[in-house]
Amino acid sequence: MTESVPADGQPAPAPSPDPAPQAPAVPPAASPDAPETPPARLWDRMREDPQYAPEHLALEAVRRLGPEAAQWARRARSEQPGIAADVLAEQAVRRFVNHARLSGAVSGAAGLPGAVIDVGVLAWTQARMVLHVAAAYDVDPTHTDRATDLLVLQRVHKVAESARLALGVAAGRERAGALFGSGGQGQLGKVMLRLGVRLAQMAGVRAAKRVFAKVVPGAAIILGTWANSSATKDLAERSRALYRQHGTAVPGPRRS
């Protein structure tokens, strides 16, 4: 049998094997030792409504991070049968205090935009920690009351009643924004400053310190690490005191 030759006189190229199917591109998984950043949708919502940024963050944290905390607690108890609640809570605290130390280096941006991102990441990290501590004491981290707890524990509101009221307002504004779109909020710089101050209040870090840490070379590592971990450790103590009192899990002996 003769090999067919095309009209141009050149032999037809041998058929190449079918290329192996390529898997769809998957973004690399975040390192478990790296702080997670708030979702883009939440950033948009907080930028559009900076006055209620802490409330928006608390609501989204319970929706998004509550199931994660519950799953973590179930898995930890299955892997460590009989583990005391205090020990489980301490594991969560150590993990997220380490994340808080790293949160100041997440954005890599200088000045006010970097400061806003940093305090937002820190507040989000602290919310994750609080919800994990709640789960360690067998307090449902997915319940809407955890958003109230977050605002009181992070000292955005002094009492639960005012926190619940603010959450209701924020939820209503969230629905209105989805239906009608957001209105003008003025100049971007003013919005960012207001947002940064509100998030810094939630994270327990003074906005002036955070801006200083982003503007002065070398200060971000020293000041950012100390301020982030100190504020997060203080929040951890308040969280453990609250959920140890209200949780159903047996606390057990504390480990240093």
C-alpha positions in Angstrom: 0.0 0.0 0.0 1.5 3.4 -1.1 1.7 6.4 1.2 -0.6 9.2 0.0 1.2 12.4 -1.1 -0.5 15.9 -1.0 -0.7 18.0 -4.1 2.4 20.1 -3.1 4.6 16.9 -3.3 5.5 16.9 0.3 4.7 13.8 2.4 1.9 14.2 4.9 3.2 14.6 8.4 2.7 11.6 10.7 -0.3 12.1 13.0 0.7 13.3 16.4 -0.7 11.6 19.5 -3.6 13.3 21.1 -2.4 15.7 23.7 -3.2 14.8 27.3 -6.2 16.7 28.6 -5.2 19.6 30.8 -6.8 20.0 34.1 -8.4 23.4 34.7 -6.2 25.9 36.5 -6.6 25.7 40.2 -5.3 28.5 42.4 -2.7 27.3 44.9 -4.2 26.6 48.3 -3.4 29.2 50.9 -0.8 28.1 53.5 -2.4 27.1 56.8 0.2 29.3 58.5 -0.8 32.4 56.5 -3.6 34.8 57.5 -6.7 34.7 55.3 -7.9 38.0 53.8 -11.5 39.1 53.9 -13.5 38.3 50.7 -13.7 40.9 47.9 -17.5 41.2 48.3 -17.0 42.2 52.0 -14.4 44.8 51.1 -16.8 46.3 48.6 -19.6 46.4 51.2 -17.4 48.0 53.9 -16.0 50.6 51.5 -19.6 51.5 50.4 -20.8 51.7 54.0 -17.7 52.4 56.2 -19.7 53.6 59.2 -21.0 50.0 59.7 -17.8 48.2 58.6 -17.4 46.2 61.8 -21.0 45.1 61.7 -20.7 44.0 58.0 -17.5 42.1 58.9 -19.1 40.4 61.9 -22.1 39.2 59.8 -19.9 37.9 57.0 -17.5 36.2 59.4 -20.3 34.2 61.0 -21.7 33.2 57.6 -18.4 32.3 56.1 -16.1 31.3 59.0 -18.7 29.8 61.4 -19.0 26.5 59.5 -15.2 26.3 59.2 -14.8 26.6 63.0 -17.5 24.0 63.6 -15.8 21.6 61.3 -12.4 22.2 62.8 -13.8 21.5 66.3 -15.5 18.2 65.2 -12.3 17.0 63.5 -10.1 18.0 66.4 -12.3 16.1 68.9 -12.3 13.0 66.6 -8.5 13.1 66.3 -7.9 13.8 70.0 -10.6 11.9 71.9 -11.3 13.3 75.3 -9.5 16.6 74.7 -10.4 19.3 77.2 -12.2 22.4 75.9 -9.5 24.7 77.4 -6.8 22.8 75.6 -8.7 22.9 72.3 -9.3 26.7 72.7 -5.6 27.2 73.4 -4.7 25.4 70.1 -7.0 27.8 68.3 -5.5 30.9 70.1 -1.9 29.9 69.3 -2.8 29.4 65.6 -4.5 32.7 65.2 -2.1 34.8 67.3 0.6 33.6 64.9 -1.6 34.6 62.0 -2.1 38.0 63.6 1.6 38.5 63.7 1.8 38.0 60.0 -1.2 40.0 59.0 0.7 43.3 58.8 2.7 42.0 55.9 -0.2 40.7 53.8 -0.9 43.8 51.6 2.6 44.9 50.9 1.2 48.4 50.3 2.3 51.5 52.0 0.4 54.4 53.4 -3.3 54.6 54.1 -4.5 51.9 51.6 -2.0 49.4 53.1 -3.1 50.4 56.6 -6.7 49.8 55.8 -6.0 46.4 54.3 -3.8 45.4 57.3 -6.4 46.3 59.9 -9.1 44.6 57.9 -7.1 41.4 57.7 -6.3 41.6 61.4 -10.0 42.1 62.3 -10.9 39.1 60.1 -8.2 36.9 61.7 -9.5 37.9 65.1 -13.1 37.0 64.1 -11.9 33.6 63.0 -10.2 33.1 66.3 -13.2 34.0 68.3 -15.4 31.6 66.4 -12.9 28.8 66.8 -12.8 29.5 70.5 -16.6 29.3 70.7 -16.5 26.0 68.9 -13.9 24.7 71.3 -16.4 25.2 74.1 -19.2 23.7 72.1 -20.9 27.0 71.5 -22.4 27.1 68.0 -20.1 29.3 65.9 -22.7 29.5 63.1 -25.5 31.1 65.3 -26.3 34.7 64.5 -25.6 35.6 68.2 -21.9 35.1 67.4 -22.0 38.3 65.4 -23.2 40.1 68.5 -20.5 38.4 70.6 -17.8 39.6 68.1 -18.8 43.2 68.3 -18.9 43.2 72.1 -15.7 41.1 72.5 -13.9 43.4 70.1 -15.3 46.4 72.0 -17.1 48.0 69.0 -20.2 48.0 71.3 -20.3 48.0 75.0 -23.4 45.8 75.4 -25.2 43.2 73.4 -28.3 45.3 72.9 -26.6 48.1 71.0 -24.6 45.5 69.0 -27.8 43.7 67.9 -29.4 47.0 66.9 -26.3 48.0 64.8 -26.3 44.6 63.2 -29.9 44.9 62.2 -29.2 48.3 60.7 -26.2 46.9 58.8 -28.2 44.0 57.5 -30.9 46.3 56.3 -28.4 48.5 54.5 -26.8 45.4 53.0 -30.1 44.4 51.5 -30.9 47.9 50.3 -27.4 48.1 48.6 -28.1 44.9 46.8 -31.4 46.1 45.5 -30.7 49.7 44.7 -26.9 50.0 44.5 -24.7 52.1 46.7 -24.8 55.9 46.6 -21.8 58.2 46.5 -19.8 58.2 49.6 -17.6 61.2 48.9 -14.0 61.3 48.1 -12.2 58.0 48.2 -9.5 59.2 50.6 -12.1 60.2 53.2 -13.9 56.9 52.8 -10.7 54.9 53.2 -9.7 56.9 56.3 -13.1 56.3 57.9 -13.0 52.7 57.0 -9.5 52.3 58.4 -10.5 54.0 61.7 -13.5 51.7 62.1 -11.6 48.5 61.4 -8.7 49.6 63.6 -11.2 50.1 66.4 -12.6 46.6 65.9 -9.1 45.1 65.8 -8.0 46.9 68.9 -5.2 48.7 67.2 -4.9 52.5 67.0 -5.2 53.6 63.4 -2.3 56.1 63.9 0.0 53.3 64.9 -0.9 51.2 61.9 -0.4 54.1 59.4 3.0 54.8 61.1 4.0 51.2 60.8 3.2 51.3 57.0 4.9 54.6 56.3 8.2 54.4 58.3 10.6 51.9 56.9 11.3 49.0 59.2 8.6 50.0 61.7 6.0 47.7 60.1 7.8 44.6 61.3 8.4 45.7 64.9 5.4 47.8 65.7 2.9 45.7 63.5 3.9 42.4 65.0 3.7 43.6 68.6 0.5 45.5 68.2 -1.3 42.7 66.3 -0.3 39.9 68.7 -1.0 42.0 71.8 -4.5 43.0 70.7 -5.3 39.5 69.6 -4.1 37.9 72.9 -6.2 40.3 74.9 -9.2 39.4 72.7 -8.5 35.7 73.2 -8.6 36.0 77.0 -12.0 37.8 76.8 -13.3 35.1 74.4 -12.2 32.2 76.5 -13.8 33.8 79.6 -17.1 34.3 77.8 -17.4 30.9 76.2 -16.0 28.9 79.1 -18.9 30.4 81.1 -21.6 29.7 78.5 -20.3 26.6 76.7 -21.4 23.0 77.3 -18.0 21.3 76.9 -16.1 20.3 79.9 -13.3 22.9 80.4 -10.6 20.7 81.9 -7.3 21.8 83.2 -5.6 24.8 81.5 -2.3 24.2 79.8 0.3 27.0 79.7 
